[in-house]
Amino acid sequence: MKSRIAISVVVLMAAAAFAADTTATQTEAQKSFATVKSLAGEWEGTVTVPEAPKMSGGKMHLSLRVTSRGNVLVHEFQEAGTPLDATKYDHPVTMLYLDGDQLTLIHYCDAGNRPRMTGKMTPDGKTVEFELKDISGSTEMHMHHSVFTIIDADHHTEDWTFMMGEKPIHAHFDLTRTK
């Protein structure tokens, strides 16, 4: 009986050491992806658009869900209280995933294009910033940059920069978890 207990303890210690070693050897992209996946859930908040004050103050709903066996985070924005009818309302979808050693974001934009961005986490582990890599479709109007900042488990912000020609339009979303 004592030998079974001793073997069980050794197995548990080895498993714990392996798990700790796996965490220590995660790439920066894997750590960044784990950070954004921690946002999975339902969120609501307001948007502020300094360049277009009439667009500010609107209530937004955000759904973030992990899918494809944990390999993709689906990000869906819509104006709060509107039906899921993409023919009448904006409903951009963004996919975040690991592409080799790079955290990648593809934004399926209401402007009809698909900007691809690559992300990196700040040293404090609370912010992931995405820079434009390339675009499929028209480049005249497109999402160009995004930043996800985790305040705590139930509060995060997102900053998105949309380019209208050469003019940047900044949208700041202050979001609180509802589920």
FENSUL-V190350 format. One line per field, one symbol per residue. phi: phi as a letter, one per 40 degrees, with the letter a starting at -180 (. if undefined). psi: psi as a letter, one per 20 degrees, with the letter a starting at -180 (. if undefined). burial: I if it has 9 or more other C-alpha atoms within 8 Angstrom, else O. A space follows every 10 residues. Layout:
phi->???
psi->???
burial->???
This chain:
phi->.ccccccccc cccccccccc cccccccccc cccdcccccd ibbbibbbbd cadcccgccb bbbbbcaffg cbbcbbbacd gcccbccbbc acbbbbacbg cbcbbbbccc cgbbcbbbbb ccdcgbbbbb bcbabcgcbd bacbaabbbc cacbaabbbb bbcbgcccbb bbbbbbcba
psi->ghhggggggg gggggggggg hgghjqrhgg ggghghhiip apqqarqpnh imhhiqiqpq ppppqpalkj iqppooqqpp jqqmniihqp mqpppprpnc kppqpponqi ijrnqpqqqq qqhijipppp qpgrppaqig pqphqqpppo gahjprqppp pppncipppp pppoqpph.
burial->OOOOOOOOOO OOOOOOOOOO OOOOOIOIII IIIOIIIOOI IIIIIIIIII OOOOIIOIII IIIIIIIOOO IIIIIIIIIO OOOOOOOOIO IIIIIIIIOO IIIIIIIIIO OOIIIIIIII IIOOIIIIII IIOOIOOIOO IIIIIIIIII IOOOIIIIII IIIIOOOIII IIIIIIIOO
